[in-house]
Amino acid sequence: MSARTPIPTFILKTYQMLEEPQNSNIVGWTAQGTAFIVYNQQLMEKQVLQNFFKHSNYSSFVRQLNLYNFKKVRSNEGQVFKHKCFRKGMKSMLQFIKRRNQEDLQAPSIQEEPTINVKEEQNLFKECALDIKETNNKLKEDMKLLQETSSYLIDQMQNLNHFVYNQSVDIEVKFKQVGQMLHAINEELRQENKSDTQTNKLLGDYKYSKEIEFQESKIGSPNPYVDYNSTALNPLDYECFIDSFL
């Protein structure tokens, strides 16, 4: 395949201008992509042209389109400009757009023009077919990568679900073990409290019985105020002891 013909600067910049999404409310492709439409001429001059060309004159821009054989089509939406090789998504076709004087110089004779046009159309279709094939291969690669990524994410999600489930089971078992431990501790404390209560009761009964025995020992003695089990007398017992002999 022969080397591609350089794309005219004006045509390339016009194509790039239409590819900018921020300009779509001022100038953009038609729905079919076979032409472009200028919605607002004033905004085109103020905001768009100077970003791609050395001027902001809309009339000069239209004259350049006429030099490259663009046709103006009537529309209620705005001014529509059309060329058979100027189409959305077919950048490779731009090389076939020539200025009028260049086309006149390149055409050697009227008899050879049909042959040249047929050859150009064939090359054009070959370029378009190549672009479509490359795009199709790229889409297949992207689809394969997307499928692999999707499978990986699904596996990761399943592993995460298993992990969460196992963790929840472990936590439930640990909670049950803690509950059993708390129940055992409470039971042990209850038994200890019960044992302490019984011990205190036994001590109390023992002290009470000793007190009864002591009182009874006083009542049965010759002098109830004297503790004969003691080796010493307190003053009160001594006085009571003396009074018993008076």
ZIMOTA-V691524 format. One record per pair of residues at least 12 apart in sequence whose C-alpha atoms are under 6 Angstrom apart, sorted by the first residue. I is the first residue (numbers start at 0). J is the second residue. Records with the same first field share a line. If there is no record, write none. Layout:
I=J / J
This chain:
4=94
5=94
6=94
25=38 / 39
26=38
32=86 / 87
33=86
34=80 / 81
35=79 / 80
36=78 / 79
37=77 / 78
38=77
44=57
66=98 / 99
67=97 / 98
69=81 / 82
224=236
